[in-house]
Amino acid sequence: MTREKHRFVCQECGAEHGRWEGRCHTCGAWNSLKSFTIPPQTKRPTPSLPGTSIPPIPLAAITPDTQTRLTTGMTELDRALGGGLTPASAVLIAGDPGIGKSTLLLTALNALSSYGTVLYLSGEESTQQIRQRADRLAITGNSLLILMENRLETAMATIQTTTPTVVAIDSIQTMASDLIPAGAGTVSQVRECAARLIQLAKQHNFSLLLIGHVTKEGQIAGPRVLEHMVDTVLYFEGERGHDYRILRAIKNRFGPANEIGVFEMREQGLIEVPNPSELFLTDRNANVAGTVVFAGMEGTRPLLMEIQSLAAPSLLAQPRRATLGFDPNRLAMLAAVLEKRIGLGLFNHDLFLNVAGGFRISEPAADLAVVASIVASHRNLAVDPGLVLFGEVGLGGEVRAVSHAGPRLKEADKLGFTRCLAPAQSLKNSPRGLNITCQPISNLTEMMEHLFQSTFHNHHNK
């Protein structure tokens, strides 16, 4: 009998080390090594048999897959999935604890049960707890099978016995295999369990839904390779002080990435929000200096968001640059461009930027709206409440073209906005027949000329 062995596994990349070290030599992460014990082996394992050779198939001889997608009964979820759930696909849904992942999953499984048997494997909640949630959501389905299990081999045997159309695992961090001498949730267990479940889904042609936990940094707990193994990665986001939730597609092999679905959490469950722009602009006060509306794009969906800025004199040697929902490094860059190109004195001002509603903006098309918001706050002037902006700002003060100008303008026109400041290049092929006046600009100087135009005009008439 061999003695026990101790190994240290990196929680970031999964690399194994013979002893503890402060830094992983594979990925460079600090304090990421966790120890686990390999029990002694009483019998030497049987060597594996050589694999049989499978001849490759010509591409033209492969029969195209004509299976249609499975609709989840939730338009917003289908949008994030790229039109529905693809058969034999693996989808990872990640989010903070209590954000509503299990509620979303149970609601979708109830609709998917119309296609056949659906198996819900829970390693965190008992069957009675799941029944209580189902009663709250008014869900009753005979084709929805529930099993409390966290042993991988038992779960795979149940899957092969029931032959379901959809399998849901809640969560992948609670599953453990007898072949891996480590506790559930470790890198080796998550990687092995996910790989075997995905392989089983491809072989038996059922869709696999995996619920994943996230770390305090907002990343999926376990190895990063998990995101590469699945076909689709969905992040379920939301602020604690708000009732809405955003389902964002980070990766999708069967549809567009960066697509979003918007929900509102209520007592009866998740309610879909068909027009999120109205949601984010509900509490807008248009007469406050530093408030502008940005016409953005999330995947293929146009979305109008309110951007708020506050420029206040600073008593610090190094003024603050704080943001919520926007990249702070990009804010610092745009502030430097304003100082250099149009002479706006921000070197002794604190800058605070907020995307109202807790939404996060990542596209550079928000630069023009951020710049306009900062200028309005610095000059303590309110912009035209019917104005929307979009465009990328370069280091030379030029306003660069962005894509999807048509959907942005149509969404703004639908919500009653009357003016738009945008790059001249983007407005060349703008749609006709809209009740919105487009003013093309090419640099920040032209933006300054048009930004307060309506404000000054109304003030002069009074």
C-alpha positions in Angstrom: 0.0 0.0 0.0 1.4 3.4 -1.0 1.4 6.4 1.4 -0.9 9.4 1.1 0.3 12.1 -1.3 -0.3 15.8 -1.0 -0.7 17.9 -4.1 -1.3 21.6 -4.5 -3.6 22.8 -7.4 -3.8 26.3 -8.7 -7.5 27.6 -8.5 -6.9 29.8 -11.5 -5.4 27.5 -14.1 -5.6 24.0 -12.6 -1.8 23.4 -12.7 -0.6 20.9 -10.1 2.4 21.5 -7.8 4.3 19.1 -5.5 4.7 21.7 -2.8 3.0 25.0 -1.8 4.4 28.1 -3.4 3.3 31.7 -3.1 2.9 32.1 -6.9 1.8 29.6 -9.6 4.6 29.2 -12.2 2.1 28.4 -14.9 -0.3 31.4 -14.8 1.5 33.7 -12.4 -1.4 34.0 -9.9 -0.5 34.8 -6.3 -1.9 32.8 -3.3 -3.9 30.5 -5.6 -2.6 27.1 -4.6 -4.9 24.9 -2.6 -3.9 21.5 -1.2 -5.7 18.2 -1.5 -4.8 14.7 -0.4 -4.5 11.7 -2.7 -5.6 8.6 -0.7 -3.3 5.5 -0.8 -4.0 3.0 -3.6 -4.6 -0.6 -2.4 -4.5 -2.0 -6.0 -2.5 -0.9 -8.9 -4.8 0.5 -11.6 -5.3 -1.5 -14.8 -3.6 0.1 -17.7 -6.0 1.5 -20.3 -6.5 -0.4 -23.5 -5.3 1.2 -26.7 -8.1 3.1 -28.5 -9.6 1.9 -31.7 -9.0 3.9 -34.8 -12.0 5.8 -36.2 -11.7 6.8 -39.9 -12.4 10.5 -40.6 -15.5 11.5 -42.5 -15.5 13.8 -45.6 -17.2 17.1 -44.9 -19.6 16.6 -47.8 -20.7 13.2 -46.4 -21.9 14.7 -43.1 -25.6 15.1 -42.9 -26.6 18.7 -41.9 -28.4 19.0 -38.6 -32.0 20.1 -39.2 -33.1 20.1 -35.6 -34.8 23.4 -34.6 -33.9 25.3 -31.4 -35.9 24.7 -28.2 -37.7 27.8 -27.0 -37.6 28.4 -23.3 -40.9 30.3 -23.1 -38.9 33.4 -22.2 -38.2 35.8 -25.1 -35.4 37.5 -23.2 -33.6 34.2 -22.5 -34.1 33.0 -26.0 -32.5 36.3 -27.2 -29.4 35.8 -25.1 -29.1 32.2 -26.3 -29.3 33.4 -29.9 -32.8 32.3 -30.7 -33.3 29.4 -28.3 -31.6 26.4 -26.8 -29.6 24.4 -29.3 -29.9 20.6 -29.0 -26.8 18.8 -27.7 -25.3 22.1 -26.5 -23.8 23.0 -23.2 -24.7 26.3 -21.6 -23.1 27.7 -18.5 -25.2 30.2 -16.4 -23.2 32.1 -13.8 -24.1 34.8 -11.3 -23.9 36.1 -7.8 -25.6 34.1 -5.0 -29.3 35.0 -4.7 -29.4 36.8 -8.1 -32.1 34.5 -9.4 -30.2 31.7 -11.3 -32.3 28.9 -9.9 -35.5 30.8 -10.5 -34.6 31.5 -14.1 -33.6 27.9 -14.6 -36.8 26.4 -13.1 -39.0 28.7 -15.2 -37.2 27.8 -18.4 -37.2 24.0 -17.6 -41.0 24.2 -17.1 -41.4 25.5 -20.7 -38.8 23.1 -22.1 -40.7 20.1 -20.6 -43.1 20.4 -23.5 -40.4 19.0 -25.8 -39.9 15.9 -23.6 -38.5 14.7 -20.3 -36.5 17.3 -18.4 -34.1 16.3 -15.6 -33.2 18.8 -12.9 -30.2 17.6 -10.8 -29.7 19.7 -7.7 -26.8 19.4 -5.4 -27.7 22.4 -3.2 -31.4 22.2 -2.5 -33.7 19.4 -1.4 -36.6 18.3 -3.5 -39.0 20.0 -1.0 -37.2 23.3 -1.3 -37.4 23.1 -5.1 -41.1 22.3 -4.8 -41.6 25.4 -2.6 -40.0 27.5 -5.4 -42.1 25.8 -8.0 -45.3 26.6 -6.0 -44.3 30.3 -5.8 -43.7 30.3 -9.6 -47.0 28.4 -10.2 -45.1 25.6 -11.9 -46.6 22.0 -12.1 -45.2 19.6 -14.7 -45.1 15.8 -14.9 -42.3 15.9 -17.4 -40.0 17.8 -15.1 -38.1 15.3 -13.0 -36.3 16.4 -9.8 -33.3 14.6 -8.2 -31.1 15.6 -5.3 -27.7 14.3 -6.1 -24.1 15.5 -6.1 -22.3 12.2 -7.1 -21.3 12.3 -10.8 -21.5 8.6 -11.5 -25.0 8.4 -10.0 -26.1 11.5 -12.0 -24.8 10.1 -15.3 -26.5 6.7 -14.7 -29.8 8.5 -14.1 -29.4 10.5 -17.3 -28.8 7.4 -19.3 -31.9 5.7 -17.7 -34.3 8.6 -18.2 -33.1 9.7 -21.6 -34.1 13.4 -21.1 -34.2 16.2 -23.7 -32.7 18.7 -21.3 -30.5 18.2 -18.2 -29.9 20.9 -15.7 -27.1 20.8 -13.0 -27.4 23.2 -10.1 -24.6 23.7 -9.5 -21.5 22.3 -11.2 -19.4 23.2 -8.1 -21.4 20.7 -6.0 -20.7 17.7 -8.3 -17.9 15.3 -7.4 -16.5 12.2 -9.1 -15.3 9.0 -7.4 -12.3 9.0 -9.7 -10.9 12.3 -8.4 -9.4 12.3 -4.9 -10.5 15.8 -4.1 -13.5 17.6 -2.6 -16.4 19.0 -4.6 -15.7 22.5 -6.0 -12.0 22.0 -6.5 -10.4 22.7 -9.8 -9.9 19.1 -10.7 -13.4 18.1 -9.8 -15.1 20.9 -11.7 -13.0 20.3 -14.8 -13.6 16.5 -14.7 -17.3 16.6 -14.0 -18.0 19.3 -16.6 -15.9 17.4 -19.2 -17.8 14.1 -18.7 -21.2 15.7 -18.6 -20.5 17.6 -21.8 -19.3 14.5 -23.5 -22.4 12.6 -22.4 -24.6 15.4 -23.8 -22.9 15.3 -27.2 -23.2 11.5 -27.4 -26.9 11.3 -26.3 -28.0 14.5 -28.0 -29.5 16.3 -24.9 -29.1 20.0 -24.0 -27.0 20.6 -20.9 -27.6 23.6 -18.6 -24.9 24.2 -15.9 -25.3 26.7 -13.1 -21.9 28.1 -11.9 -20.9 30.1 -8.9 -18.8 33.3 -9.2 -16.0 34.5 -7.0 -16.0 37.9 -5.2 -14.2 39.3 -8.2 -17.1 38.4 -10.4 -15.4 35.5 -12.2 -16.7 32.0 -12.5 -15.4 29.9 -9.7 -13.1 27.0 -10.7 -10.8 26.7 -13.7 -11.0 29.2 -16.6 -11.0 26.3 -18.9 -14.6 25.6 -18.0 -15.7 28.6 -20.1 -13.9 27.2 -23.1 -15.4 23.8 -22.7 -19.1 24.9 -22.9 -20.8 26.3 -26.0 -22.5 29.3 -24.4 -21.6 31.4 -21.3 -24.3 33.5 -19.8 -23.7 36.0 -16.9 -26.7 36.9 -14.8 -26.1 40.4 -13.4 -27.9 42.8 -11.2 -27.4 45.4 -8.5 -28.6 44.7 -4.9 -30.6 47.9 -4.8 -32.5 47.3 -8.0 -35.1 44.8 -9.0 -34.0 44.3 -12.6 -31.6 41.6 -13.8 -29.5 41.5 -17.0 -28.6 38.2 -18.6 -25.5 38.8 -20.8 -24.1 36.3 -23.3 -20.3 36.4 -23.0 -19.7 33.5 -25.4 -22.0 31.8 -27.9 -21.0 29.3 -30.6 -24.6 29.3 -32.0 -25.5 33.0 -32.0 -24.2 36.5 -31.5 -22.2 37.3 -28.4 -22.8 40.3 -26.1 -26.5 39.8 -26.5 -28.6 40.7 -23.4 -31.9 39.8 -21.9 -33.5 42.0 -19.3 -35.8 40.8 -16.4 -37.4 42.3 -13.4 -37.5 40.3 -10.1 -40.9 40.2 -8.5 -42.6 38.1 -5.9 -44.0 35.8 -8.6 -40.6 35.4 -10.2 -38.7 36.9 -13.1 -40.8 39.1 -15.4 -39.4 40.0 -18.8 -38.8 43.6 -19.8 -39.5 44.0 -23.5 -38.3 47.6 -23.7 -35.3 48.1 -21.3 -34.7 51.7 -22.6 -37.9 52.9 -20.8 -36.8 51.1 -17.7 -33.4 52.8 -17.5 -34.9 56.3 -18.3 -37.9 56.1 -15.9 -36.5 58.3 -13.1 -34.6 60.7 -15.3 -34.5 64.3 -14.3 -33.7 66.1 -17.6 -33.1 69.6 -16.0 -30.0 68.6 -14.0 -26.6 69.7 -15.2 -24.3 66.7 -16.2 -27.1 64.4 -17.3 -27.2 63.1 -20.9 -28.7 60.2 -22.8 -26.5 57.7 -24.6 -27.8 55.6 -27.5 -25.9 52.3 -27.1 -26.0 48.8 -28.5 -25.9 45.6 -26.6 -25.5 42.8 -29.1 -28.2 43.4 -31.7 -30.4 45.4 -29.3 -30.4 49.2 -29.2 -30.5 50.5 -25.6 -30.8 54.1 -24.3 -29.0 54.8 -21.0 -28.6 57.9 -18.8 -25.1 59.0 -18.1 -24.5 61.3 -15.1 -21.4 63.3 -14.3 -20.3 65.5 -11.4 -17.3 67.8 -11.7 -16.6 69.4 -8.4 -13.5 71.4 -7.2 -11.0 69.2 -5.5 -8.9 69.9 -2.4 -6.7 66.9 -3.1 -3.3 67.1 -4.7 -4.4 64.3 -7.1 -8.1 64.8 -8.0 -10.3 61.7 -7.9 -11.7 59.9 -11.0 -14.4 57.6 -9.8 -16.9 55.7 -12.0 -19.8 53.3 -11.7 -20.6 51.3 -14.8 -17.7 52.8 -16.9 -14.0 52.1 -17.3 -12.1 54.5 -15.0 -9.0 54.5 -17.2 -11.1 55.6 -20.2 -12.6 58.4 -18.1 -9.1 59.6 -17.2 -8.2 59.6 -20.9 -11.3 61.5 -21.9 -10.7 64.1 -19.2 -7.1 64.6 -20.5 -8.5 65.0 -24.1 -10.9 67.7 -22.8 -8.1 69.6 -21.1 -5.7 69.4 -24.1 -8.1 69.9 -27.0 -10.7 72.4 -25.8 -9.0 73.8 -22.7 -11.5 72.6 -20.1 -9.9 73.0 -16.7 -10.3 69.7 -15.0 -6.9 69.3 -13.4 -8.2 70.6 -10.1 -11.7 69.0 -10.2 -12.9 65.6 -8.9 -14.8 63.7 -11.6 -17.6 61.2 -10.7 -19.3 59.3 -13.5 -22.4 57.1 -13.1 -24.4 55.0 -15.5 -27.9 55.3 -14.0 -29.6 52.1 -13.0 -26.3 50.2 -12.4 -25.8 49.3 -16.1 -22.3 48.7 -17.3 -21.1 50.2 -20.6 -18.1 48.7 -22.4 -18.4 50.0 -26.0 -16.3 53.1 -27.0 -19.4 54.6 -28.7 -20.2 56.1 -25.2 -17.2 58.4 -25.3 -19.2 61.4 -26.9 -21.9 61.1 -24.3 -19.4 60.9 -21.4 -17.6 64.0 -22.7 -20.8 65.9 -23.1 -21.9 65.0 -19.6 -18.6 66.2 -18.1 -18.7 69.5 -20.0 -22.3 70.1 -18.9 -21.5 69.4 -15.3 -18.4 71.6 -15.4 -20.3 74.5 -16.8 -23.4 73.8 -14.6 -25.7 73.8 -17.6 -28.4 71.3 -18.5 -28.5 70.0 -22.1 -31.5 69.7 -24.3 -33.7 66.9 -22.7 -34.5 65.7 -26.3 -30.9 65.1 -27.1 -29.1 61.7 -27.5 -25.4 61.2 -28.4 -23.1 58.4 -29.5 -19.6 58.3 -31.0 -16.0 57.4 -30.2 -13.6 60.2 -29.2 -9.9 59.9 -30.2 -6.9 61.4 -28.5 -6.8 64.2 -31.1 -10.3 65.3 -30.2 -11.8 63.8 -33.3 -15.1 62.1 -33.2 -14.9 58.7 -34.9 -17.6 56.7 -36.6 -19.3 53.8 -34.8 -21.5 51.0 -36.2 -25.2 50.4 -36.0 -26.3 54.0 -36.3 -29.7 53.1 -37.8 -30.9 51.0 -34.8 -29.7 53.6 -32.4 -31.6 56.4 -34.1 -34.8 54.3 -34.5 -34.8 53.5 -30.8 -34.3 57.2 -29.9 -37.0 58.3 -32.3 -39.4 55.7 -30.8 -38.9 57.1 -27.3 -39.6 60.7 -28.4 -36.1 62.2 -28.7 -35.8 65.0 -31.2 -32.0 65.7 -31.6 -28.9 63.6 -32.1 -25.2 64.4 -32.1 -23.2 61.7 -33.8 -20.2 61.2 -36.0 -20.7 62.5 -39.6 -19.4 59.3 -41.1 -22.0 57.2 -39.1 -24.9 59.4 -40.2 -24.3 59.0 -44.0 -26.6 56.0 -44.3 -29.0 56.9 -41.5 -32.6 55.7 -42.0 -35.2 58.1 -43.6 -38.5 59.2 -42.3 -37.5 59.7 -38.6 -38.7 62.6 -36.5 -35.3 63.2 -35.1 -32.8 65.9 -36.3 -29.3 64.5 -36.8 -26.4 66.9 -36.4 -23.2 65.4 -37.7 -20.0 66.4 -35.9 -16.3 65.6 -36.6 -14.5 66.9 -33.5 -15.1 68.2 -30.0 -15.1 71.8 -31.0 -18.2 71.2 -33.2 -19.8 69.3 -30.3 -19.4 72.3 -28.1 -21.1 74.5 -30.6 -24.2 72.2 -30.8 -24.3 70.9 -27.3 -26.0 73.8 -25.5 -27.6 75.2 -28.7 -31.2 74.5 -27.6 -30.5 75.5 -24.0 -29.1 78.9 -25.0 -31.9 79.5 -27.5 -34.6 78.8 -25.0 -32.9 81.0 -22.4 -32.6 83.8 -25.0 -36.3 83.6 -25.8 -37.3 83.9 -22.2 
